[in-house]
Amino acid sequence: MLSQTLNRASRSTRARRAVESFPVTRKVVDRFVPGETTADAVEASAALIATGRRVTIDVLGEDVLDLGGARATRDAYEAGCADGADVSLKLSALGQALPDGTTIATDHAAEICDAAAGLGCTVTLDMEDHTTVDSTLAIGAQLRASYPWIGNVLQTNLRRTPADIAALDGSGARIRLVKGAYREPASVALQRKADVDRAYEAAIDALMASDCHPMIATHDPAMLDRAVAQARATGRGDDRWEAQMLYGVRPDLEQRMVDDGHTMRVYLPFGSDWYGYFMRRLAERPANVAFFLRALAHR
Ligand SMILES: Cc1cc2nc3c(=O)[nH]c(=O)nc-3n(C[C@H](O)[C@H](O)[C@H](O)COP(=O)(O)OP(=O)(O)OC[C@H]3O[C@@H](n4cnc5c(N)ncnc54)[C@H](O)[C@@H]3O)c2cc1C
């Protein structure tokens, strides 16, 4: 119930104005978003790399509805690419929802891929709500012809995901597996957490058995244990799969993965447009809302 309300609020302009106006919010946001500028992102990413982690950088912003905004996002990404990093792109921020948006978003993503290639970076296309999945997978497949390292994301709450994994087997694609952060209708998505978790386990097994490069993106220790066991069972070395977590959620678990010798990549969001991202993190975990309210009460 609370999570539904927060998910709805993540798309509401009125709620956005209210949350952004709380003086305490920036302090709470810092836990999940290390800063607003490229310099903040570079500093946070250097600190993570120094501890043996890798990073994927996300320039915050979504639902860009004009060409100028889409170009500004592209420029921010090109400035933020750094050697050895991955960048995570939201195609909605590159113009996917504009008229002729598939072409516009593909062109902008291709320009970012060119810049990334020059710097030894890879690129992953974040997955947004279910209405964008066909377009995002198609853009991934098209770009993969020129940039074989481009990654897609699959969400195990969606009923279609087992078929998408089967279709991607043979492409060698980098595939990030997530449970799914968007509230979706029952016609397309599993509604019970236990079902989404079971689907996640099955998807780990399918990806580990495929020729894709699995990126197991979760803070759920049981899923990480399963990924480690399946990688071992299928003879996959630590250079042929990785774990991923969102900045600030489970640093202790990140460290455990690093200490155990696994490849651990942290999703590092930065930018001033943190609202939608922050609200989804609150929606995932009621304890985060309590943390937010406590900070409000103590100001
Ligand atoms: C690297 C990365 C990239 C992602 N990219 C996408 C994407 O492109 N599209 C998309 O739809 N979703 C994306 N997600 C979000 C994902 O879909 C889930 O919403 C999110 O990861 C929570 O699910 P979980 O697998 O951690 O498991 P859950 O079962 O939700 O959580 C397991 C445990 O993790 C901890 N935890 C989880 N979330 C939080 C939180 N917000 N704050 C504090 N603790 C928490 C808790 O201890 C919880 O018990 C991404 C996640 C990661 C890690």
The ligand as an ORCA input file, in Angstrom:
! r2SCAN-3c Opt
* xyz 0 1
  C      22.495     -2.158    -10.277
  C      21.009     -2.070    -10.330
  C      20.389     -1.576    -11.468
  C      19.002     -1.532    -11.552
  N      18.411     -1.142    -12.727
  C      17.062     -1.246    -12.840
  C      16.423     -1.016    -14.094
  O      17.054     -0.707    -15.112
  N      15.056     -1.138    -14.137
  C      14.305     -1.498    -13.029
  O      13.082     -1.624    -13.139
  N      14.912     -1.703    -11.848
  C      16.249     -1.589    -11.718
  N      16.830     -1.858    -10.499
  C      15.976     -1.960     -9.268
  C      15.434     -3.361     -9.050
  O      14.451     -3.640    -10.018
  C      14.811     -3.511     -7.653
  O      13.742     -2.607     -7.537
  C      15.773     -3.264     -6.505
  O      17.050     -3.753     -6.794
  C      15.269     -3.956     -5.205
  O      15.198     -5.340     -5.394
  P      16.258     -6.387     -4.783
  O      16.653     -7.306     -5.881
  O      17.366     -5.679     -4.129
  O      15.425     -7.285     -3.806
  P      14.396     -7.011     -2.639
  O      13.795     -8.330     -2.346
  O      13.507     -5.861     -2.962
  O      15.346     -6.580     -1.462
  C      16.268     -7.482     -0.855
  C      16.917     -6.785      0.313
  O      17.717     -5.714     -0.181
  C      17.638     -4.578      0.651
  N      17.058     -3.460     -0.127
  C      16.482     -3.540     -1.343
  N      16.120     -2.326     -1.787
  C      16.479     -1.464     -0.826
  C      16.400     -0.053     -0.694
  N      15.877      0.717     -1.638
  N      16.890      0.498      0.449
  C      17.435     -0.252      1.420
  N      17.547     -1.585      1.343
  C      17.083     -2.186      0.246
  C      16.800     -4.995      1.819
  O      17.672     -5.499      2.800
  C      15.948     -6.098      1.271
  O      15.501     -6.959      2.253
  C      18.217     -1.929    -10.423
  C      18.853     -2.457     -9.288
  C      20.201     -2.557     -9.237
  C      20.845     -3.149     -8.032
*
